[in-house]
């Protein structure tokens, strides 16, 4: 397969770097708070957007190879305006992981489009997508599979014991409204547990693909140590069994997906 190389790659990296610096290191919390409360009338929203555009112009002038002044101005203005619009829209949304990821993805996409526009490398970008092979798609499929689909499967497998564990928890805390506890606990713990599960399975899959199975053992041991005190304190065998069942199910599913992906990549630990 022919290697596809972008011209001016240093410019793209530079633009992404200044976005990272301006968005996370040069934006005080007071600016964010002002934007989220005052929205379009917040002066800091304008200052922040102009800062992004100014830094983008400086980077383009310093790192851009054969980028004209007109194209430098185009990059600066497009990043300034789009950053203002994206941040303004975000100021009306509730703070969440989803809104944060969408916000950052939109900014990165704008930078990438602006880069392609001034360097005229649309063909190379399309060719890069077409150059995806089965191995790369297999890795992408594996990582997607250990996230939401695996979470749903684990939840369904544990569902016969979930209500019983919640009911025992209600009695232990002398809470009469068991249904209320179930709803509140499931909403709160499900979100935290889901994110922990995502991170745990992502790390395990990475270790499988890197053939670092000892790291998986370290990860499970670290989690066990963390949960040991909590489980010992409650002295609840059902809860302990429930947690162990969830952990081992998560590990088994991730290992199965990881080994299947390793087989596709021909990097199986055992030939």
Secondary structure by P-SEA (a helix, b strand, c coil): cbbbbbcaaaaaaaaaaaaaaaacccccaaaaaaaaacccccaaaaaaaaaaaaaaaaaaaaccccccaaaaaaaaaaaaaaaaaaaaaaaaccccaaaaaaaaaaaaaaaaaaaaaaacaaaaaaaaaaaccaaaaaaaaaaaaacaaaaaaaaaaaccaaaaaaaaaaaaacccaaaaaaaaaaaaaaaaaaaaaaaaaaaaaaaaaacaaaaaaaaaaaaaaaaaaaaaaaccaaaaaaaaaaaaaaaaaaaaaaaaaaaaacccccc
